[in-house]
Amino acid sequence: MKLSIIIPCYNEKNTILKVLKKVENAQIGEITKEIIIIDDYSKDGTRELLKDPSFDFKAKVVFHDKNMGKGACIKTGLKHISGDIVIIQDSDLEYDPDEYPLLLKPILDDKADVVYGSRFAGYQPHRVWYFWHYVVNKIITLLSNMLTNLKLTDMETCYKVFKASVASNMSLKENGFGFEPEFTLKIAKMHCRIYEVGISYYGRHYREGKKINWKDGLWTLWCLLRYTVYD
């Protein structure tokens, strides 16, 4: 059994090596890891860090020739996977790779095809931050649930874990954060078995590199409507 870990990366020179160390050290039993980093044309020195001869992590690094967005990174990463299960891992420190066992368990137990790591379920610690982000997230998740007849608590979470066969059976179009609603609508249409598990969350301030903004929220709403009607 192999786990493919796709890490979209844009301007994360201060965190990428720390994340990679945590990913490498994550304890997932006999499952082997395949780490795929997609640098989305970083301009802060991240690319140089990943190209440096001293970079000694066992990871495949793919470099985009221009900045294209998170969804584009995931689509690129999916072209390089060879694992049975895929997990999306952000290159900041908001999500903890130590929780991979929690995320993998429903799939390994053959109860799920897809697992979402929810920041709003369970009892794991999370940083208290950004009230309006929370409100918008709840509204978007509610609309998503209305359109899919699911009852997710956190549609926008980074931690999406899925069987490789799920991705191979869908055509993803979104290049930016629209990946989240597109993927959710499409797995609902595919009648995948979907589970949620509560995870911890160590949110960042914009001064620390947080990138999502109100424009992404509006695009997410558009994507929810678009992919409800079209594939």
C-alpha positions as CSV (number, residue, x, y, z in Angstrom):
1,M,0.0,0.0,0.0
2,K,1.4,3.4,-1.0
3,L,0.2,6.9,0.0
4,S,0.8,9.7,-2.5
5,I,1.2,13.1,-0.7
6,I,0.6,16.1,-3.0
7,I,2.0,19.3,-1.6
8,P,1.1,22.5,-3.5
9,C,3.7,25.2,-2.7
10,Y,3.8,28.9,-3.4
11,N,6.0,31.3,-1.5
12,E,6.6,29.1,1.5
13,K,10.3,29.3,2.1
14,N,9.8,29.7,5.8
15,T,7.7,26.5,6.3
16,I,8.2,24.1,3.4
17,L,11.2,22.3,4.9
18,K,9.4,22.0,8.3
19,V,6.3,20.6,6.7
20,L,8.4,18.1,4.7
21,K,10.2,16.9,7.9
22,K,6.8,16.4,9.6
23,V,5.5,14.5,6.5
24,E,8.5,12.2,6.4
25,N,8.2,11.6,10.2
26,A,4.4,10.9,10.1
27,Q,3.8,7.3,11.4
28,I,1.5,5.4,9.1
29,G,2.5,1.8,9.8
30,E,3.5,-0.3,6.8
31,I,2.3,2.1,4.2
32,T,5.0,3.7,2.1
33,K,5.0,7.4,1.3
34,E,5.4,9.1,-2.1
35,I,5.9,12.9,-1.7
36,I,5.2,15.1,-4.7
37,I,5.9,18.9,-4.3
38,I,4.5,21.3,-6.9
39,D,6.2,24.7,-6.8
40,D,3.7,27.2,-8.3
41,Y,6.3,29.6,-9.5
42,S,7.4,30.9,-6.1
43,K,9.2,34.3,-6.0
44,D,10.4,34.4,-2.4
45,G,13.3,31.9,-2.7
46,T,11.2,28.7,-2.3
47,R,12.2,27.5,-5.8
48,E,15.9,28.0,-5.0
49,L,15.5,26.2,-1.8
50,L,13.9,23.2,-3.5
51,K,16.7,23.2,-6.2
52,D,19.5,23.6,-3.8
53,P,22.0,20.6,-3.9
54,S,21.6,20.3,-0.1
55,F,17.9,19.5,-0.4
56,D,17.9,15.9,0.8
57,F,14.2,15.0,1.2
58,K,12.9,11.9,-0.7
59,A,10.5,13.9,-2.8
60,K,9.7,14.5,-6.4
61,V,9.6,18.2,-7.1
62,V,7.8,19.7,-10.1
63,F,8.2,23.3,-11.1
64,H,5.4,25.3,-12.8
65,D,6.6,27.9,-15.3
66,K,4.1,30.4,-14.1
67,N,1.8,30.9,-11.1
68,M,-1.4,28.9,-11.8
69,G,-3.1,28.3,-8.5
70,K,-3.7,25.5,-6.0
71,G,-6.1,23.5,-8.2
72,A,-3.5,23.5,-11.0
73,C,-0.9,22.2,-8.6
74,I,-3.2,19.4,-7.6
75,K,-3.9,18.5,-11.2
76,T,-0.1,18.4,-11.9
77,G,0.5,16.3,-8.8
78,L,-2.1,13.8,-9.8
79,K,-0.3,13.2,-13.1
80,H,2.7,12.0,-11.1
81,I,1.2,9.8,-8.4
82,S,1.7,6.0,-8.2
83,G,0.0,5.4,-4.9
84,D,-3.3,3.8,-3.9
85,I,-4.4,6.7,-1.7
86,V,-3.9,10.4,-2.2
87,I,-3.7,13.2,0.4
88,I,-3.5,16.9,-0.2
89,Q,-1.1,18.6,2.2
90,D,-0.6,22.4,2.3
91,S,3.0,23.6,2.5
92,D,2.4,25.9,5.5
93,L,2.0,24.7,9.1
94,E,-1.8,25.0,9.4
95,Y,-2.4,21.2,9.1
96,D,-0.6,18.5,11.0
97,P,0.7,15.4,9.2
98,D,0.8,13.6,12.6
99,E,-3.0,13.2,12.0
100,Y,-2.6,11.1,8.8
101,P,-3.6,7.9,10.7
102,L,-6.9,9.5,11.7
103,L,-7.5,10.5,8.1
104,L,-6.5,7.2,6.5
105,K,-8.4,4.9,8.9
106,P,-11.9,5.0,7.2
107,I,-10.3,4.2,3.8
108,L,-8.0,1.5,5.2
109,D,-11.1,0.0,7.0
110,D,-12.8,0.0,3.6
111,K,-15.6,2.2,4.8
112,A,-14.8,5.3,2.8
113,D,-13.6,6.3,-0.7
114,V,-13.0,9.9,0.4
115,V,-12.2,11.5,3.8
116,Y,-12.4,15.1,4.7
117,G,-10.5,16.4,7.7
118,S,-12.8,18.9,9.4
119,R,-11.6,21.9,11.4
120,F,-15.0,22.2,13.0
121,A,-15.6,18.6,14.2
122,G,-14.1,16.7,17.0
123,Y,-12.0,17.8,19.9
124,Q,-8.6,18.5,18.4
125,P,-7.0,22.0,19.2
126,H,-7.5,24.8,16.8
127,R,-6.4,28.4,16.8
128,V,-9.1,30.9,17.4
129,W,-9.0,33.2,14.5
130,Y,-10.9,35.2,11.8
131,F,-14.6,35.3,12.7
132,W,-15.7,36.3,9.2
133,H,-13.7,33.5,7.6
134,Y,-15.6,31.1,9.8
135,V,-19.0,32.6,8.9
136,V,-18.2,32.6,5.1
137,N,-16.9,29.0,5.4
138,K,-20.2,28.0,7.1
139,I,-22.3,29.6,4.5
140,I,-20.3,28.0,1.6
141,T,-20.4,24.6,3.3
142,L,-24.2,25.0,3.9
143,L,-24.8,25.8,0.2
144,S,-22.6,22.9,-0.8
145,N,-24.6,20.6,1.4
146,M,-27.9,21.9,0.0
147,L,-26.6,21.2,-3.5
148,T,-25.1,17.8,-2.8
149,N,-27.4,16.5,-0.1
150,L,-24.3,15.8,2.1
151,K,-23.8,17.1,5.6
152,L,-20.2,18.1,5.7
153,T,-19.0,20.5,8.3
154,D,-16.0,21.8,6.4
155,M,-16.1,21.6,2.7
156,E,-13.2,24.0,2.3
157,T,-10.7,22.0,4.3
158,C,-7.2,21.3,2.8
159,Y,-7.2,17.8,4.1
160,K,-8.9,15.7,1.4
161,V,-7.9,12.1,1.3
162,F,-9.2,9.8,-1.4
163,K,-8.5,6.6,-3.3
164,A,-6.5,7.2,-6.4
165,S,-9.3,5.6,-8.4
166,V,-11.6,8.4,-7.4
167,A,-9.3,11.0,-9.1
168,S,-8.8,8.8,-12.2
169,N,-12.5,8.7,-12.7
170,M,-13.0,12.5,-12.8
171,S,-11.8,15.4,-15.0
172,L,-10.8,18.4,-12.9
173,K,-10.9,21.8,-14.4
174,E,-10.3,24.4,-11.7
175,N,-6.9,26.0,-11.3
176,G,-7.4,28.0,-8.1
177,F,-9.3,27.4,-4.9
178,G,-12.3,26.4,-7.0
179,F,-10.8,22.9,-6.7
180,E,-12.5,22.5,-3.4
181,P,-16.2,22.9,-4.5
182,E,-15.5,21.2,-7.9
183,F,-14.1,18.1,-6.2
184,T,-16.9,18.0,-3.6
185,L,-19.6,18.3,-6.2
186,K,-18.0,15.6,-8.4
187,I,-17.5,13.1,-5.6
188,A,-21.1,13.6,-4.6
189,K,-22.3,12.9,-8.2
190,M,-20.1,9.8,-8.2
191,H,-21.8,8.6,-5.1
192,C,-18.5,8.1,-3.3
193,R,-18.6,6.9,0.4
194,I,-17.5,10.1,2.2
195,Y,-16.4,10.4,5.8
196,E,-15.2,13.3,8.0
197,V,-12.8,13.2,10.9
198,G,-12.0,16.0,13.3
199,I,-8.5,17.5,12.9
200,S,-6.5,20.2,14.6
201,Y,-5.9,23.5,12.9
202,Y,-3.2,26.1,13.4
203,G,-4.4,29.0,11.3
204,R,-2.1,31.7,10.0
205,H,-2.5,35.5,9.9
206,Y,-2.1,37.2,6.5
207,R,1.2,38.6,7.8
208,E,2.3,35.0,8.2
209,G,1.5,34.1,4.6
210,K,-2.2,33.3,4.4
211,K,-3.4,33.7,0.8
212,I,-7.1,33.0,0.5
213,N,-9.3,36.2,0.2
214,W,-12.8,37.4,-0.4
215,K,-12.5,37.0,-4.2
216,D,-11.8,33.3,-3.7
217,G,-15.0,33.1,-1.7
218,L,-17.0,34.6,-4.5
219,W,-15.4,32.2,-7.0
220,T,-16.2,29.3,-4.8
221,L,-19.9,30.2,-4.8
222,W,-19.8,30.4,-8.6
223,C,-18.1,27.0,-8.8
224,L,-20.8,25.4,-6.6
225,L,-23.5,26.5,-9.0
226,R,-21.5,25.7,-12.1
227,Y,-20.5,22.2,-11.2
228,T,-24.0,21.4,-9.9
229,V,-25.2,21.9,-13.4
230,Y,-22.2,21.0,-15.5
231,D,-19.3,18.4,-15.3
